[in-house]
Amino acid sequence: MTAIWIVGALLRYRRRRAGVQLNVRSLIRRRRWPRIVLAQAAWAMLCALLIAQIPWEERMLPQILFWAGLTPTFATIWFDRKKTQ
């Protein structure tokens, strides 16, 4: 499933115009927050795929994965709230 997501994202990215590709690359390379957001999205997707694809026999581990997937998002909200006040 992860391979399908990666291939789909790469194909979508390759269809973009050259200027858009350069802007996305330079944005991720130069700025800190886009890298953080990209890492959060990858982490949440990994946790979601682990929850969905593995047949779990107990409930505790999927719940831990769920909260582990949400933790970076909650941390960002908490840190950003300080900046807006």
N, CA, C and O of each residue as an XYZ file, in Angstrom:
340
protein
N       0.820     -1.193      0.000
C       0.000      0.000      0.000
C       0.867      1.261      0.000
O       0.556      2.236     -0.684
N       1.935      1.233      0.759
C       2.840      2.388      0.797
C       3.465      2.630     -0.566
O       3.607      3.774     -0.999
N       3.836      1.557     -1.237
C       4.432      1.693     -2.573
C       3.446      2.329     -3.549
O       3.836      3.144     -4.385
N       2.188      1.962     -3.445
C       1.172      2.548     -4.326
C       1.040      4.042     -4.059
O       0.938      4.831     -4.998
N       1.041      4.441     -2.779
C       0.969      5.859     -2.441
C       2.175      6.617     -2.981
O       2.030      7.709     -3.530
N       3.355      6.044     -2.827
C       4.572      6.721     -3.289
C       4.575      6.872     -4.801
O       4.903      7.938     -5.322
N       4.211      5.811     -5.504
C       4.179      5.869     -6.969
C       3.144      6.889     -7.433
O       3.406      7.671     -8.347
N       1.974      6.883     -6.807
C       0.938      7.853     -7.169
C       1.385      9.286     -6.934
O       1.132     10.162     -7.761
N       2.052      9.530     -5.805
C       2.527     10.889     -5.500
C       3.613     11.313     -6.482
O       3.626     12.455     -6.940
N       4.519     10.401     -6.804
C       5.583     10.742     -7.758
C       5.032     11.015     -9.145
O       5.470     11.951     -9.814
N       4.077     10.207     -9.582
C       3.476     10.452    -10.892
C       2.756     11.797    -10.917
O       2.835     12.532    -11.902
N       2.070     12.106     -9.858
C       1.369     13.390     -9.777
C       2.360     14.555     -9.770
O       2.136     15.580    -10.414
N       3.452     14.382     -9.037
C       4.474     15.422     -8.963
C       5.154     15.610    -10.313
O       5.448     16.740    -10.702
N       5.404     14.535    -11.022
C       6.094     14.618    -12.316
C       5.236     15.292    -13.382
O       5.771     15.836    -14.348
N       3.919     15.265    -13.220
C       3.035     15.910    -14.187
C       2.955     17.418    -14.009
O       2.445     18.123    -14.880
N       3.452     17.908    -12.896
C       3.436     19.355    -12.649
C       4.399     20.058    -13.589
O       5.359     19.466    -14.081
N       4.124     21.331    -13.827
C       5.036     22.121    -14.648
C       6.373     22.246    -13.931
O       6.452     22.098    -12.711
N       7.421     22.520    -14.697
C       8.776     22.592    -14.142
C       8.885     23.678    -13.078
O       9.568     23.485    -12.072
N       8.232     24.801    -13.279
C       8.287     25.882    -12.294
C       7.654     25.489    -10.973
O       8.151     25.858     -9.909
N       6.562     24.745    -11.033
C       5.905     24.287     -9.809
C       6.791     23.284     -9.091
O       6.896     23.324     -7.865
N       7.429     22.388     -9.828
C       8.326     21.414     -9.212
C       9.487     22.113     -8.507
O       9.857     21.748     -7.391
N      10.054     23.115     -9.166
C      11.162     23.847     -8.555
C      10.723     24.577     -7.290
O      11.453     24.600     -6.300
N       9.532     25.175     -7.322
C       9.039     25.884     -6.146
C       8.813     24.935     -4.977
O       9.149     25.264     -3.839
N       8.251     23.770     -5.242
C       8.014     22.807     -4.171
C       9.346     22.338     -3.591
O       9.503     22.275     -2.371
N      10.294     22.013     -4.446
C      11.613     21.569     -3.974
C      12.309     22.643     -3.158
O      12.847     22.364     -2.087
N      12.299     23.874     -3.661
C      12.998     24.946     -2.949
C      12.286     25.279     -1.636
O      12.941     25.612     -0.648
N      10.969     25.193     -1.615
C      10.225     25.451     -0.392
C      10.582     24.433      0.685
O      10.801     24.794      1.841
N      10.639     23.164      0.303
C      10.961     22.108      1.269
C      12.424     22.193      1.695
O      12.753     21.922      2.849
N      13.281     22.561      0.784
C      14.710     22.601      1.099
C      15.074     23.803      1.969
O      15.937     23.683      2.839
N      14.447     24.945      1.760
C      14.874     26.179      2.431
C      14.134     26.479      3.725
O      14.701     27.082      4.637
N      12.905     26.075      3.813
C      12.090     26.476      4.958
C      11.909     25.325      5.932
O      11.925     24.159      5.538
N      11.738     25.654      7.192
C      11.637     24.630      8.236
C      10.226     24.066      8.350
O      10.072     22.849      8.455
N       9.196     24.899      8.332
C       7.830     24.421      8.541
C       7.342     23.476      7.459
O       6.675     22.497      7.792
N       7.635     23.709      6.174
C       7.215     22.713      5.176
C       7.834     21.338      5.409
O       7.191     20.320      5.151
N       9.065     21.298      5.891
C       9.675     19.997      6.206
C       8.962     19.338      7.373
O       8.760     18.124      7.376
N       8.581     20.132      8.361
C       7.864     19.588      9.517
C       6.504     19.038      9.083
O       6.107     17.949      9.496
N       5.802     19.793      8.256
C       4.489     19.359      7.779
C       4.612     18.087      6.935
O       3.790     17.179      7.056
N       5.620     18.024      6.094
C       5.842     16.827      5.282
C       6.140     15.620      6.165
O       5.633     14.527      5.912
N       6.948     15.807      7.190
C       7.249     14.702      8.113
C       6.005     14.286      8.890
O       5.795     13.095      9.120
N       5.176     15.246      9.297
C       3.938     14.913     10.000
C       2.993     14.106      9.117
O       2.379     13.139      9.568
N       2.884     14.509      7.867
C       2.007     13.788      6.945
C       2.511     12.367      6.713
O       1.718     11.426      6.673
N       3.813     12.208      6.561
C       4.377     10.873      6.364
C       4.168     10.010      7.605
O       3.833      8.831      7.492
N       4.363     10.588      8.786
C       4.184      9.841     10.036
C       2.722      9.418     10.209
O       2.447      8.272     10.565
N       1.782     10.343      9.959
C       0.364     10.017     10.088
C      -0.043      8.947      9.082
O      -0.827      8.057      9.409
N       0.483      9.027      7.860
C       0.158      8.023      6.843
C       0.714      6.661      7.229
O       0.046      5.644      7.041
N       1.923      6.630      7.766
C       2.516      5.368      8.200
C       1.692      4.732      9.320
O       1.422      3.531      9.295
N       1.299      5.540     10.297
C       0.483      5.009     11.388
C      -0.872      4.514     10.878
O      -1.345      3.458     11.300
N      -1.497      5.270      9.973
C      -2.788      4.854      9.423
C      -2.659      3.553      8.631
O      -3.518      2.677      8.725
N      -1.590      3.432      7.854
C      -1.390      2.197      7.096
C      -1.132      1.007      8.009
O      -1.618     -0.093      7.746
N      -0.376      1.215      9.076
C      -0.143      0.125     10.022
C      -1.435     -0.315     10.705
O      -1.662     -1.508     10.909
N      -2.278      0.654     11.057
C      -3.550      0.316     11.693
C      -4.455     -0.433     10.721
O      -5.101     -1.411     11.100
N      -4.503      0.019      9.479
C      -5.446     -0.546      8.515
C      -4.988     -1.868      7.900
O      -5.823     -2.722      7.602
N      -3.708     -2.053      7.706
C      -3.246     -3.199      6.942
C      -2.902     -4.432      7.774
O      -2.929     -5.549      7.258
N      -2.587     -4.248      9.029
C      -2.208     -5.389      9.852
C      -3.432     -5.871     10.626
O      -4.102     -5.072     11.280
N      -3.734     -7.176     10.559
C      -4.878     -7.691     11.325
C      -4.536     -7.801     12.813
O      -3.859     -8.740     13.233
N      -4.996     -6.861     13.583
C      -4.670     -6.809     15.004
C      -5.616     -7.709     15.783
O      -6.809     -7.764     15.486
N      -5.093     -8.408     16.773
C      -5.921     -9.260     17.614
C      -6.281     -8.570     18.927
O      -7.269     -8.931     19.566
N      -5.512     -7.612     19.319
C      -5.817     -6.875     20.539
C      -6.061     -5.417     20.182
O      -5.652     -4.959     19.115
N      -6.714     -4.698     21.055
C      -7.084     -3.310     20.765
C      -6.035     -2.301     21.199
O      -6.032     -1.174     20.702
N      -5.168     -2.661     22.086
C      -4.276     -1.677     22.696
C      -3.268     -1.096     21.697
O      -3.079      0.119     21.659
N      -2.629     -1.931     20.902
C      -1.609     -1.441     19.978
C      -2.170     -0.517     18.894
O      -1.546      0.504     18.605
N      -3.320     -0.827     18.279
C      -3.877      0.144     17.326
C      -4.238      1.492     17.969
O      -4.108      2.539     17.335
N      -4.687      1.460     19.218
C      -4.985      2.718     19.904
C      -3.713      3.525     20.137
O      -3.715      4.748     19.991
N      -2.637      2.852     20.494
C      -1.360      3.538     20.686
C      -0.884      4.135     19.366
O      -0.403      5.268     19.336
N      -1.014      3.378     18.272
C      -0.628      3.896     16.954
C      -1.481      5.095     16.558
O      -0.973      6.055     15.978
N      -2.761      5.044     16.866
C      -3.649      6.162     16.557
C      -3.185      7.438     17.248
O      -3.057      8.486     16.615
N      -2.933      7.342     18.559
C      -2.510      8.523     19.299
C      -1.100      8.951     18.916
O      -0.785     10.140     18.942
N      -0.250      7.991     18.561
C       1.099      8.340     18.095
C       1.026      9.101     16.768
O       1.841      9.989     16.517
N       0.065      8.760     15.930
C      -0.113      9.475     14.670
C      -0.618     10.893     14.861
O      -0.302     11.778     14.066
N      -1.405     11.116     15.915
C      -1.947     12.450     16.172
C      -1.025     13.345     16.999
O      -1.187     14.565     17.000
N      -0.081     12.764     17.685
C       0.793     13.528     18.568
C       1.536     14.671     17.873
O       1.534     15.783     18.400
N       2.174     14.454     16.713
C       2.860     15.588     16.062
C       1.914     16.729     15.682
O       2.289     17.900     15.752
N       0.699     16.387     15.282
C      -0.270     17.423     14.920
C      -0.662     18.234     16.147
O      -0.720     19.462     16.089
N      -0.929     17.554     17.252
C      -1.265     18.269     18.483
C      -0.107     19.133     18.958
O      -0.320     20.242     19.448
N       1.109     18.638     18.819
C       2.282     19.421     19.222
C       2.408     20.686     18.381
O       2.725     21.753     18.907
N       2.164     20.573     17.088
C       2.234     21.751     16.216
C       1.163     22.766     16.582
O       1.433     23.966     16.617
N      -0.040     22.300     16.853
C      -1.111     23.208     17.263
C      -0.716     23.930     18.545
O      -0.931     25.135     18.675
N      -0.146     23.205     19.479
C       0.243     23.795     20.758
C       1.349     24.839     20.571
O       1.289     25.912     21.171
N       2.359     24.536     19.741
C       3.444     25.485     19.508
C       2.973     26.696     18.705
O       3.392     27.819     18.985
N       2.110     26.486     17.715
C       1.607     27.594     16.908
C       0.697     28.504     17.703
O       0.641     29.704     17.433
N      -0.003     27.975     18.658
C      -0.899     28.805     19.470
C      -0.114     29.875     20.215
O      -0.597     30.994     20.388
N       1.090     29.537     20.655
C       1.924     30.516     21.336
C       2.313     31.661     20.394
O       2.426     32.809     20.823
N       2.518     31.343     19.107
C       2.915     32.370     18.142
C       1.771     33.315     17.810
O       2.016     34.488     17.529
N       0.530     32.843     17.834
C      -0.595     33.669     17.438
C      -1.095     34.548     18.559
O      -1.833     35.500     18.304
N      -0.720     34.264     19.789
C      -1.230     35.074     20.906
C      -0.307     36.209     21.238
O      -0.586     36.985     22.151
